[in-house]
Amino acid sequence: MYFNVMAQLQWSGDIQCSVTVDGETKTGHASGDYNICNAQLSAGLFGGWEG
C-alpha cells in the first residue's frame, strides 16, 4: 500500500502537508514560487509504515 499527498504553490507562499496512516505521520514543507510539498507513506516489507 502507498499513500501520498502533494500540493503545489501557485505563486510564492509557504505550505505544510502531511499524511497519517495507523498513527504514523509523514510531513512535508515547501516555500517560494511554484514549489511542491510532498508527504508519503508506504507499507514496509515486514509490516509497519515507511516514509
Secondary structure, DSSP 4 states (H G I P E B T S, - for coil): -EEEEEEE-SSS-EEEEEEEETTEEEEEEEESTT-EEEEEEEE-TTSSEE-
